[in-house]
């Protein structure tokens, strides 16, 4: 039987390549993680949207 790991939001945001896609894990404030699987085009689109948001905040 596999060991159970506690589900905490602690830890860094991370992206790993798994198979043909990318898996992004984002720690959540209330605990746990948001896990999203993306392809290359979706990751690029997300990166562009985040960059635009950061630039808006800096204005």
TINUBA-948747 format. One line per 3 residues: number of its first residue (from 1); for each residue x, y, z of N, C-alpha, C, O, CB. Coordinates in nm, 2 decimals. Glycine has a CB too. Layout:
N
NUM	X Y Z X Y Z X Y Z X Y Z X Y Z ~ ...
This chain:
59
1	0.08 -0.12 0.00 0.00 0.00 0.00 0.09 0.12 0.00 0.19 0.13 0.08 -0.10 0.00 0.12 ~ 0.06 0.22 -0.08 0.14 0.34 -0.10 0.12 0.43 0.02 0.01 0.44 0.08 0.10 0.42 -0.23 ~ 0.22 0.50 0.06 0.21 0.60 0.17 0.12 0.72 0.13 0.13 0.76 0.02 0.35 0.65 0.22
4	0.04 0.76 0.22 -0.05 0.88 0.20 0.03 1.00 0.24 0.08 1.01 0.35 -0.18 0.86 0.27 ~ 0.03 1.10 0.15 0.10 1.23 0.18 -0.01 1.33 0.22 -0.12 1.33 0.16 0.18 1.28 0.06 ~ 0.01 1.41 0.32 -0.09 1.51 0.36 -0.11 1.61 0.24 -0.01 1.65 0.18 -0.05 1.58 0.49
7	-0.23 1.65 0.23 -0.26 1.75 0.12 -0.25 1.89 0.19 -0.34 1.94 0.25 -0.40 1.73 0.06 ~ -0.14 1.95 0.16 -0.12 2.09 0.21 -0.10 2.18 0.10 -0.06 2.14 -0.01 -0.01 2.09 0.32 ~ -0.12 2.31 0.12 -0.09 2.41 0.01 0.06 2.45 0.02 0.10 2.53 -0.06 -0.18 2.52 0.03
10	0.13 2.40 0.12 0.27 2.44 0.13 0.35 2.38 0.01 0.32 2.28 -0.05 0.33 2.38 0.26 ~ 0.45 2.46 -0.02 0.54 2.42 -0.13 0.53 2.51 -0.25 0.45 2.60 -0.25 0.51 2.28 -0.18 ~ 0.62 2.50 -0.34 0.63 2.59 -0.45 0.53 2.56 -0.56 0.48 2.45 -0.57 0.77 2.59 -0.51
13	0.50 2.66 -0.64 0.43 2.63 -0.77 0.53 2.56 -0.86 0.65 2.59 -0.86 0.38 2.77 -0.83 ~ 0.48 2.46 -0.93 0.57 2.38 -1.01 0.51 2.34 -1.14 0.38 2.32 -1.15 0.63 2.26 -0.94 ~ 0.59 2.32 -1.24 0.54 2.27 -1.37 0.63 2.16 -1.41 0.76 2.17 -1.41 0.53 2.38 -1.48
16	0.58 2.04 -1.44 0.66 1.93 -1.49 0.61 1.88 -1.62 0.49 1.89 -1.65 0.66 1.82 -1.38 ~ 0.70 1.82 -1.70 0.66 1.76 -1.83 0.62 1.62 -1.80 0.71 1.54 -1.75 0.77 1.77 -1.93 ~ 0.50 1.58 -1.83 0.45 1.44 -1.81 0.39 1.39 -1.94 0.29 1.44 -1.98 0.35 1.43 -1.69
19	0.46 1.30 -2.00 0.41 1.25 -2.12 0.42 1.35 -2.23 0.53 1.41 -2.25 0.26 1.20 -2.11 ~ 0.31 1.38 -2.30 0.31 1.48 -2.41 0.27 1.62 -2.36 0.27 1.71 -2.44 0.23 1.44 -2.52 ~ 0.23 1.63 -2.23 0.18 1.76 -2.18 0.26 1.81 -2.07 0.36 1.76 -2.03 0.04 1.74 -2.14
22	0.21 1.93 -2.01 0.27 1.99 -1.90 0.17 1.99 -1.79 0.05 2.01 -1.81 0.32 2.14 -1.93 ~ 0.22 1.96 -1.67 0.13 1.96 -1.55 0.17 2.07 -1.45 0.29 2.07 -1.41 0.13 1.81 -1.48 ~ 0.08 2.16 -1.43 0.11 2.27 -1.34 0.04 2.25 -1.21 -0.08 2.22 -1.20 0.07 2.41 -1.40
25	0.11 2.26 -1.10 0.06 2.24 -0.96 0.08 2.37 -0.89 0.19 2.42 -0.87 0.13 2.13 -0.89 ~ -0.04 2.43 -0.84 -0.04 2.56 -0.78 -0.09 2.54 -0.63 -0.21 2.49 -0.62 -0.13 2.67 -0.86 ~ -0.01 2.58 -0.53 -0.06 2.56 -0.39 -0.18 2.66 -0.37 -0.18 2.77 -0.42 0.05 2.59 -0.29
28	-0.28 2.61 -0.30 -0.40 2.70 -0.27 -0.40 2.75 -0.13 -0.34 2.68 -0.04 -0.53 2.62 -0.30 ~ -0.46 2.86 -0.11 -0.45 2.92 0.02 -0.52 2.84 0.13 -0.47 2.84 0.25 -0.52 3.06 0.02 ~ -0.63 2.78 0.10 -0.70 2.70 0.20 -0.65 2.56 0.22 -0.70 2.48 0.29 -0.84 2.69 0.17
31	-0.54 2.52 0.15 -0.48 2.39 0.15 -0.51 2.32 0.02 -0.60 2.35 -0.05 -0.54 2.31 0.27 ~ -0.43 2.22 -0.01 -0.44 2.15 -0.13 -0.37 2.22 -0.25 -0.30 2.32 -0.23 -0.58 2.12 -0.17 ~ -0.38 2.16 -0.36 -0.32 2.22 -0.48 -0.42 2.21 -0.60 -0.50 2.12 -0.61 -0.19 2.14 -0.52
34	-0.41 2.31 -0.68 -0.48 2.31 -0.81 -0.38 2.24 -0.91 -0.27 2.29 -0.93 -0.52 2.46 -0.86 ~ -0.43 2.14 -0.98 -0.35 2.07 -1.08 -0.42 2.08 -1.21 -0.53 2.05 -1.23 -0.33 1.92 -1.04 ~ -0.34 2.14 -1.31 -0.39 2.16 -1.44 -0.29 2.10 -1.54 -0.17 2.12 -1.53 -0.41 2.32 -1.47
37	-0.35 2.03 -1.64 -0.27 1.97 -1.75 -0.29 2.06 -1.87 -0.40 2.09 -1.91 -0.31 1.82 -1.78 ~ -0.18 2.10 -1.93 -0.18 2.19 -2.05 -0.09 2.13 -2.16 0.00 2.06 -2.13 -0.12 2.33 -2.01 ~ -0.13 2.17 -2.28 -0.03 2.14 -2.39 0.05 2.27 -2.41 0.03 2.37 -2.34 -0.11 2.10 -2.52
40	0.15 2.26 -2.50 0.24 2.37 -2.53 0.17 2.50 -2.56 0.21 2.61 -2.51 0.33 2.33 -2.63 ~ 0.07 2.49 -2.65 0.00 2.62 -2.69 -0.08 2.68 -2.58 -0.08 2.80 -2.56 -0.10 2.58 -2.81 ~ -0.14 2.59 -2.50 -0.22 2.65 -2.38 -0.12 2.71 -2.28 -0.16 2.81 -2.22 -0.30 2.53 -2.32
43	-0.01 2.65 -2.26 0.09 2.71 -2.17 0.14 2.84 -2.22 0.16 2.93 -2.14 0.21 2.61 -2.15 ~ 0.16 2.85 -2.35 0.21 2.98 -2.41 0.10 3.09 -2.39 0.13 3.20 -2.35 0.24 2.97 -2.56 ~ -0.03 3.05 -2.41 -0.14 3.14 -2.39 -0.15 3.19 -2.25 -0.18 3.31 -2.22 -0.27 3.08 -2.44
46	-0.14 3.09 -2.16 -0.14 3.13 -2.01 -0.03 3.22 -1.98 -0.05 3.32 -1.90 -0.14 3.00 -1.93 ~ 0.09 3.19 -2.03 0.20 3.28 -2.00 0.18 3.42 -2.05 0.22 3.52 -1.98 0.33 3.22 -2.06 ~ 0.13 3.43 -2.17 0.10 3.57 -2.23 0.00 3.64 -2.14 0.01 3.76 -2.12 0.05 3.55 -2.37
49	-0.11 3.57 -2.10 -0.21 3.63 -2.02 -0.16 3.68 -1.88 -0.19 3.79 -1.83 -0.33 3.54 -2.00 ~ -0.07 3.60 -1.82 -0.01 3.63 -1.69 0.08 3.75 -1.71 0.09 3.84 -1.62 0.06 3.52 -1.63 ~ 0.16 3.75 -1.82 0.25 3.87 -1.84 0.17 4.00 -1.86 0.21 4.10 -1.81 0.34 3.84 -1.97
52	0.06 3.99 -1.93 -0.02 4.11 -1.95 -0.08 4.16 -1.82 -0.09 4.28 -1.79 -0.14 4.08 -2.05 ~ -0.12 4.06 -1.73 -0.17 4.10 -1.60 -0.07 4.17 -1.51 -0.09 4.26 -1.44 -0.23 3.98 -1.53 ~ 0.05 4.11 -1.52 0.16 4.17 -1.44 0.20 4.31 -1.49 0.22 4.40 -1.41 0.29 4.08 -1.45
55	0.20 4.33 -1.62 0.22 4.46 -1.67 0.11 4.56 -1.63 0.14 4.68 -1.61 0.23 4.45 -1.82 ~ -0.01 4.52 -1.63 -0.12 4.61 -1.58 -0.10 4.65 -1.44 -0.13 4.76 -1.40 -0.25 4.54 -1.60 ~ -0.06 4.56 -1.35 -0.04 4.59 -1.21 0.07 4.69 -1.19 0.07 4.77 -1.10 -0.01 4.46 -1.13
58	0.18 4.68 -1.28 0.29 4.77 -1.26 0.26 4.91 -1.30 0.33 5.00 -1.27 0.41 4.72 -1.34 ~ 0.15 4.94 -1.38 0.12 5.07 -1.42 0.07 5.16 -1.31 0.03 5.27 -1.33 0.01 5.07 -1.54
